[in-house]
Each structure stands twice: as structure tokens, then as C-alpha cells.
Amino acid sequence: MQDKKLKMLEEDSGKKKVEKKQEEEKNNRKKTERRQKEDRKKEKPCSNIV
């Protein structure tokens, strides 16, 4: 019984680590996209005003 519980906990924590990593990658992607958009705005501020 105890072994099964331990195995389940290990699998669960492994899944959570993977999910956390995916979440971090998603957040990093959003940050870089936002930064790129801001950089583009700085490059051509005139093109936005039409």
C-alpha cells in the first residue's frame, strides 16, 4: 500500500514540474512578444499616427 502511494506522489510531482516548466515557457514567450512589440513601436512612432 505504502509503495503505491509513494509512486503516485512521485508521478504527480513529476507532472506538476512539467506543467510548471510549460507555464514558465509560455510566460517567457509572452514577455518576449510584448518586448518585441514595444521595440517596434519605439522604432517607428510616426507610423502609428495616421
Sequence and secondary structure as in RCSB ss.txt:
>XXXX:A:sequence
MQDKKLKMLEEDSGKKKVEKKQEEEKNNRKKTERRQKEDRKKEKPCSNIV
>XXXX:A:secstr
 HHHHHHHHHHHHHHHHHHHHHHHHHHHHHHHHHHHHHHHHHH STTT  
